[in-house]
Amino acid sequence: METTAPKPPRRRLVESMRSNSSSSIRRGGESIVTGPENVANDGGGSPSDDLKIVQPEDVPPGGPGPKAPGVGTRMRNWATISPRQQAQRARDMFGRMGRFVGGARRAVGRGWRRFTTGMAGVTDRVRGRLALRSSFEFRNEEAVGQSELASLASSMTVTAPEGEALEVAREAGLRSGASINLVSATTGEQVTVSLRAPLGIGEYTAVFSGFISGIDSELAVKAFLGKTTESMSVAETEASILKIVSLKDPVDAMSRLRLLAPIETLVYRRDGDSADQSEGRPVVLVPKASSSLVDVINFLRSGDASAFDDRAKKIVRLGATVQLIQLLAALHTRKVVHGKLEPKSVLLFSHGLLYLSDLGRARRHGERFTTSRPSRYGAPEVLEHPETPYTYSRDGYSLGIILFELWCGRLPFDLGTPGVDSSEKLEISHPVILYQTVRNLDQRLSFDVCPSDMPESVKTLIRKFLTRRRWTRLVPQAALRDANFRRTMQLLQETVQGNGETQV
């Protein structure tokens, strides 16, 4: 019997692959070797030399990735995880859901705030244009409590101003004792101005008392400093304020609106030889006042006010309150918004009347003007969105801040008060920070620091002026018809009559 010798392992492998040419060797469910054409056998060498594995063209280098587990595999994996893993997965899922919901709420909140801000602005502008407004103008140069304010103007000590603006003015040749050559912007004639003591400073201005050639009366010389776009716009607006309020005569503006309009607009030239007037610095001449509302407030909260009895101080505060509301109402009658009302913007003359000044940022109702320097007396919507259009409620809020300081000696809402609080307090309590973090301003308004004899009618007016919702905020023209304003007027007249002054 003939015995067949066993085949070598290599021969068996080759024959097996030939007999199954349509099949493939699979590893992990994926084809690695396909048919005998991928196996080369030259009859010699090691198996590793004879067996050549050819990579298919559609398979990436390194082989395909593992096959995705099916539904059954995922179910088995889920059933075999520990309770701790299940709890962790649940926490992760709820965390993702919470983050999604939080992001959605923030997005909706931002959209809602934009919507409400836009609607508030539209409502405020529409109210300013369509609401019934009382036209108001001054008919004479008299006011209730005028004599008390005149007495205060003559007895106060006005502190000389100091600040960076004066240094800039000195560098430009504007200093006390200097004589400068100015050129009229309208006639081109040369005018010599002799400067005296500084009266005040602003962001872009320095004000000196002075005399001009040919006129004996003392005037206020207001020089605009800087060449920035904003400073030049402020100077141009103040020089043309008569055109904005639709008047031609500065005397008319003083008598009807009690507004300080420039008597003359000049151009300052340092060398006096330039023939191009556009290269000069703008300067305006206005009547000289005795002091400002800043001096009145400082005097009332200082020990110097002891020379005035309580009734006299009450008359001063009541009289100033009435005049301030009337000043803004007269300006708004001309459809003009002051834009940056502060105590230094209100000047007191020797005959006891208050006048508006610093109208370089004044604009008509609905117009826009963005300032780079926010004010502590600005409305919340202006400090949060400086590009907010001008409305009458903007001036109404600033008026409420000023009235609170006039009666209480400091700013409301625990705002830092210049001249009272430290620089650190002023920095951390700026209204830009406060209005972004505190929403319930109406509830934070407190009169605990105010005098005990402060009338309730004045408190109510201040509350209405300081309402955060600008579409419901009291505006000066509407305040003239308010019962609390009439009650304040009546109280002023009664107090004046009790003091022996003739009622106006």
C-alpha positions in Angstrom: 0.0 0.0 0.0 1.4 3.3 -1.1 1.5 6.0 1.5 1.1 9.6 0.5 3.6 12.0 2.1 2.0 14.9 4.0 2.0 18.2 2.3 4.1 21.0 3.7 2.2 23.7 5.6 3.0 26.3 2.9 1.5 24.2 0.1 -1.6 23.5 2.1 -2.1 27.2 2.7 -1.7 28.1 -1.0 -4.1 25.4 -2.1 -6.7 26.4 0.5 -6.6 29.9 -0.7 -6.9 28.8 -4.3 -10.0 26.7 -3.5 -11.6 29.7 -1.8 -10.7 32.4 -4.3 -14.1 34.1 -3.9 -13.7 34.4 -0.1 -11.4 36.7 1.8 -9.6 36.6 5.1 -11.4 38.9 7.4 -10.2 40.4 10.6 -12.6 42.2 12.8 -15.3 42.0 10.1 -13.1 43.8 7.4 -11.4 42.3 4.4 -7.6 42.2 4.6 -6.6 39.6 1.9 -8.6 39.1 -1.3 -8.1 36.0 -3.4 -5.0 34.1 -4.6 -3.9 36.9 -7.0 -2.6 38.7 -3.9 -0.4 35.8 -2.9 2.9 35.3 -4.7 4.7 31.9 -4.4 8.0 31.5 -6.2 8.6 28.1 -4.8 11.2 29.1 -2.3 12.0 31.3 0.6 10.2 31.7 3.8 6.4 32.0 4.1 6.7 35.6 4.8 8.4 36.1 1.5 5.9 33.9 -0.4 2.7 35.5 1.2 2.3 39.1 0.0 -0.7 41.0 1.3 -1.8 43.7 -1.1 -3.7 46.6 0.4 -7.0 47.4 -1.5 -7.1 50.8 -3.1 -10.3 51.9 -1.2 -8.9 51.1 2.2 -6.9 53.9 3.9 -3.4 53.2 5.1 -3.3 51.5 8.4 -6.5 49.7 7.7 -10.1 50.7 8.3 -11.3 51.8 11.7 -13.3 49.5 13.8 -16.9 48.9 12.8 -19.4 51.0 14.7 -21.2 49.0 17.2 -24.8 48.1 16.4 -27.9 48.8 18.5 -27.6 45.5 20.3 -24.1 46.2 21.3 -24.9 49.6 22.6 -27.8 48.1 24.6 -25.6 45.5 26.1 -23.0 48.1 27.0 -25.6 50.2 28.6 -27.0 47.3 30.6 -23.6 46.3 31.9 -22.4 49.8 33.1 -22.3 50.5 36.8 -24.8 52.7 38.7 -22.1 55.2 39.3 -21.4 55.5 35.6 -25.1 55.8 34.9 -25.4 58.6 37.5 -22.4 60.4 36.0 -23.9 60.2 32.5 -27.2 61.6 33.8 -25.4 64.4 35.5 -23.5 65.2 32.3 -26.7 65.2 30.3 -28.5 67.5 32.7 -25.4 69.7 32.7 -25.5 70.0 29.0 -29.2 70.7 29.1 -28.6 73.4 31.8 -25.9 75.1 29.7 -28.1 75.1 26.7 -31.1 76.5 28.6 -28.8 79.1 30.2 -27.4 80.2 26.9 -30.9 80.4 25.4 -32.1 82.5 28.3 -29.2 84.9 27.9 -29.8 85.2 24.2 -33.5 85.9 24.8 -32.6 88.4 27.5 -30.2 90.3 25.2 -32.8 90.4 22.5 -35.5 91.5 24.9 -33.3 94.2 26.3 -32.5 95.5 22.8 -36.2 95.4 22.0 -37.3 97.2 25.2 -34.5 99.8 24.8 -35.5 100.4 21.2 -39.2 100.7 22.1 -38.4 102.9 25.1 -36.5 105.3 22.8 -39.3 105.3 20.2 -41.9 105.9 22.9 -39.9 108.7 24.5 -39.4 110.4 21.1 -43.0 110.0 20.1 -44.1 111.3 23.5 -41.9 114.3 23.1 -43.3 115.1 19.7 -47.0 114.4 20.2 -47.7 114.9 23.9 -49.4 118.1 25.0 -46.8 120.5 26.1 -47.1 123.9 27.8 -45.3 126.6 26.0 -43.4 128.7 28.4 -41.3 131.9 28.1 -40.3 134.5 30.7 -42.1 137.7 30.5 -40.0 139.9 32.7 -36.9 139.8 34.9 -38.6 139.1 38.1 -39.0 135.9 40.2 -40.4 134.9 43.6 -37.5 134.8 46.1 -35.3 136.8 43.8 -34.0 139.2 46.6 -32.8 136.2 48.7 -30.9 134.8 45.8 -29.5 138.2 45.0 -28.3 138.6 48.6 -26.7 135.2 48.4 -24.9 136.1 45.2 -23.4 139.1 46.9 -22.3 137.3 50.1 -20.8 134.1 48.7 -17.1 133.7 48.2 -16.4 132.2 44.8 -13.4 129.9 44.7 -11.0 130.4 41.8 -11.0 127.4 39.5 -8.0 125.1 39.0 -7.6 122.4 36.5 -5.9 121.0 33.4 -7.9 123.3 31.1 -6.2 126.4 32.6 -2.8 124.8 31.9 -3.8 124.3 28.3 -5.1 127.9 28.1 -1.8 129.2 29.5 0.1 127.3 26.9 -2.1 129.0 24.3 -1.4 132.4 25.7 -4.6 132.8 27.6 -3.8 133.8 31.2 -4.7 136.4 33.7 -3.2 139.8 32.8 -2.7 139.0 29.2 -3.9 141.1 26.3 -4.7 139.2 23.2 -5.7 140.1 19.7 -9.0 138.5 18.5 -10.7 138.8 15.2 -14.5 139.0 14.8 -15.9 135.9 13.0 -18.6 138.0 11.5 -17.0 141.4 10.6 -13.3 140.5 10.4 -12.4 143.4 12.6 -9.6 143.1 15.1 -10.6 143.3 18.8 -8.2 143.5 21.7 -9.2 141.7 24.9 -7.6 142.2 28.3 -8.0 139.1 30.4 -8.5 139.2 34.2 -9.1 136.4 36.7 -10.3 133.0 35.6 -14.0 132.3 36.3 -14.4 128.7 35.4 -13.2 125.7 33.4 -14.9 122.9 31.5 -13.9 119.9 29.5 -12.8 122.0 26.5 -13.2 125.5 27.8 -11.5 128.1 30.0 -13.5 131.2 31.1 -11.9 134.5 32.1 -13.3 137.8 33.1 -12.1 140.5 30.7 -12.6 143.8 28.9 -12.6 144.6 25.2 -11.5 147.7 23.5 -14.3 150.4 23.3 -16.5 148.8 26.0 -16.2 149.6 29.7 -18.4 146.7 31.0 -16.8 143.5 32.2 -17.6 140.4 30.1 -16.9 136.7 30.3 -14.4 135.5 27.7 -14.9 131.8 27.0 -12.1 130.2 25.0 -12.6 126.7 23.4 -9.5 124.6 23.6 -8.3 121.6 21.6 -8.8 120.6 18.0 -10.6 117.3 18.4 -13.8 116.7 16.5 -15.9 116.8 19.6 -14.4 120.0 20.9 -14.8 121.8 17.6 -18.4 120.6 17.4 -19.1 121.9 20.9 -17.5 125.3 20.0 -19.5 125.5 16.8 -22.8 124.7 18.5 -22.4 127.2 21.3 -21.4 129.9 18.8 -24.6 129.3 16.8 -27.0 128.6 19.6 -29.2 131.6 18.6 -29.9 129.9 15.3 -30.7 126.6 17.0 -33.3 128.2 19.3 -34.7 130.3 16.4 -33.8 133.7 17.8 -31.6 136.5 16.4 -30.8 138.7 19.3 -28.8 137.6 22.4 -30.7 140.1 24.5 -33.9 138.4 23.3 -32.6 135.0 24.4 -31.7 136.3 27.8 -35.1 137.9 28.4 -37.4 135.3 27.0 -35.4 132.1 27.6 -32.9 133.2 30.3 -30.2 131.7 28.1 -26.7 133.0 27.8 -26.1 133.4 24.0 -22.8 134.8 22.7 -22.7 138.5 22.3 -19.9 138.1 19.8 -17.9 135.1 18.4 -14.2 135.8 17.9 -11.2 133.9 16.7 -8.1 133.7 18.8 -4.7 134.0 17.1 -1.6 133.5 19.1 0.6 135.6 16.8 -2.2 137.8 15.5 -0.7 137.8 12.0 -2.5 134.9 10.3 -4.9 135.8 7.6 -6.8 132.5 7.7 -9.5 132.8 10.4 -10.2 129.1 10.3 -6.8 128.5 11.9 -7.7 130.4 15.0 -9.2 129.2 18.3 -12.9 130.1 18.7 -13.7 132.5 21.6 -17.2 133.7 22.6 -18.1 136.8 24.7 -21.0 136.4 27.1 -22.3 138.5 30.0 -20.4 137.9 33.2 -22.3 136.2 36.1 -21.7 136.5 39.8 -21.4 132.8 40.4 -22.8 129.4 39.4 -25.2 126.9 41.0 -22.1 125.0 42.1 -21.2 127.9 44.4 -24.7 128.0 45.7 -24.7 124.3 46.6 -21.3 124.5 48.2 -22.3 127.5 50.2 -25.5 125.9 51.5 -23.8 122.8 52.7 -20.9 124.6 54.3 -20.6 126.4 57.6 -20.7 129.8 55.8 -24.5 129.4 55.4 -24.9 130.0 59.2 -25.3 133.7 58.4 -28.6 132.8 56.7 -31.5 131.7 58.9 -33.4 128.5 58.0 -36.2 130.5 56.3 -33.8 132.4 54.1 -32.1 129.1 53.0 -35.5 127.6 52.4 -36.5 130.5 50.1 -33.2 130.2 48.2 -33.8 126.4 47.6 -37.5 126.9 46.7 -36.7 129.8 44.5 -33.9 128.0 42.7 -36.1 124.9 42.3 -38.9 126.9 40.6 -36.4 128.8 38.4 -34.6 125.6 37.3 -37.8 123.9 36.2 -38.9 127.0 34.3 -35.4 127.3 32.6 -35.7 123.8 31.1 -39.3 124.3 30.2 -38.5 127.5 28.3 -35.6 125.8 26.4 -37.8 122.8 25.6 -40.5 125.1 24.2 -38.0 125.8 21.4 -37.7 122.0 20.9 -34.1 122.1 22.1 -32.5 119.7 24.6 -29.5 120.9 26.7 -27.9 117.5 26.6 -25.4 117.9 29.5 -27.1 119.7 32.3 -24.9 120.2 35.4 -24.8 122.7 38.3 -22.0 124.6 36.5 -24.3 125.0 33.5 -26.6 127.3 35.6 -25.3 130.8 36.4 -26.5 133.1 39.1 -26.5 136.9 38.4 -26.3 139.7 40.9 -30.0 140.5 40.6 -31.0 137.0 41.7 -31.9 135.3 38.5 -30.6 132.0 37.1 -29.5 131.6 33.5 -28.6 128.6 31.3 -25.1 128.3 29.8 -22.8 125.7 28.3 -25.0 124.9 25.4 -22.3 123.4 23.2 -23.9 120.0 23.4 -27.5 121.2 22.8 -29.4 119.5 20.1 -32.9 119.4 18.8 -35.3 116.8 20.1 -34.6 113.4 18.3 -31.1 114.3 17.1 -27.9 112.5 18.2 -24.6 113.5 19.7 -22.2 111.2 21.4 -19.8 112.5 24.0 -16.7 110.8 25.1 -16.9 112.0 28.7 -19.9 110.8 30.7 -21.4 113.0 33.4 -22.5 112.1 36.9 -25.7 114.0 36.2 -26.5 112.0 33.0 -29.5 109.8 32.6 -29.1 106.0 32.9 -30.0 105.4 29.2 -27.3 107.9 28.1 -24.6 106.4 30.3 -25.5 102.9 29.1 -25.9 103.8 25.5 -24.1 107.1 24.7 -25.6 107.2 21.2 -29.2 107.5 22.6 -31.1 110.3 20.7 -31.8 113.5 22.5 -35.2 113.7 24.3 -36.7 116.0 26.9 -36.6 113.2 29.5 -32.8 113.3 29.3 -32.8 116.8 30.7 -35.5 115.9 33.2 -33.3 113.2 34.8 -30.3 115.6 35.1 -32.7 118.2 36.6 -33.8 115.7 39.3 -30.1 115.0 40.2 -29.4 118.7 40.5 -32.5 119.4 42.7 -31.6 116.5 45.0 -28.1 117.9 45.4 -29.5 121.5 45.9 -31.7 120.3 48.8 -29.6 117.5 50.3 -26.0 118.6 49.6 -25.0 115.4 47.9 -26.0 113.2 44.9 -28.7 110.5 45.3 -28.3 106.7 45.1 -25.1 106.9 47.1 -23.3 108.3 44.0 -19.9 109.9 44.8 -20.3 113.7 45.2 -17.4 115.9 44.0 -16.2 118.1 46.8 -17.6 115.8 49.5 -16.3 112.3 48.9 -12.8 111.1 48.4 -11.3 110.3 45.0 -11.6 106.5 45.7 -15.3 106.9 46.5 -15.8 109.0 43.4 -14.2 106.3 41.3 -16.0 103.2 42.6 -19.4 105.0 42.8 -19.5 106.4 39.3 -23.0 106.3 37.8 -21.7 104.3 34.8 -21.0 101.4 37.2 -24.1 102.0 39.4 -26.6 102.0 36.5 -25.1 98.8 35.0 -25.4 96.9 38.3 -28.5 98.3 40.0 -31.9 98.1 38.4 -34.3 99.1 41.2 -33.1 102.8 41.4 -36.6 104.0 42.3 -36.5 102.0 45.5 -33.0 103.2 46.4 -34.0 106.8 46.4 -33.8 108.0 50.0 -34.2 111.5 51.5 -32.7 110.6 54.9 -29.7 112.9 54.4 -32.0 115.9 53.4 -33.2 118.7 55.7 -36.2 117.9 57.8 -38.1 120.9 56.4 -37.8 119.7 52.8 -41.3 119.9 51.3 -43.1 116.7 50.3 -44.0 118.4 47.0 -40.3 118.8 46.1 -39.6 115.2 47.0 -42.4 114.0 44.8 -41.1 116.1 41.9 -37.6 114.7 42.3 -39.0 111.1 42.4 -40.8 111.7 39.1 -37.8 113.3 37.5 -35.6 110.4 38.6 -37.8 107.6 37.3 -35.7 105.1 35.4 -38.4 104.4 32.8 -37.9 107.4 30.6 -41.2 107.0 28.8 -43.0 107.7 32.2 -40.4 110.2 33.5 -41.6 113.7 34.3 -40.3 116.3 31.9 -40.0 120.1 32.7 -42.8 121.3 30.5 -45.2 118.7 32.0 -44.0 119.7 35.5 -45.4 123.2 35.1 -48.9 121.6 35.0 -48.1 119.2 37.9 -49.9 119.7 41.2 -46.7 119.3 43.1 -45.1 122.2 41.2 -48.1 124.4 41.9 -47.9 123.4 45.5 -44.2 124.3 45.6 -44.9 127.7 44.0 -47.6 128.3 46.6 -45.2 127.3 49.4 -42.5 129.7 48.1 -45.0 132.6 48.0 -46.2 131.9 51.5 -42.6 131.6 52.8 -41.6 134.8 51.1 -44.7 136.7 52.4 -43.9 135.5 55.9 -40.4 136.9 55.4 -41.7 140.4 54.5 -40.9 140.3 50.8 -43.5 141.5 48.3 -45.1 138.7 46.3 -44.4 138.8 42.6 
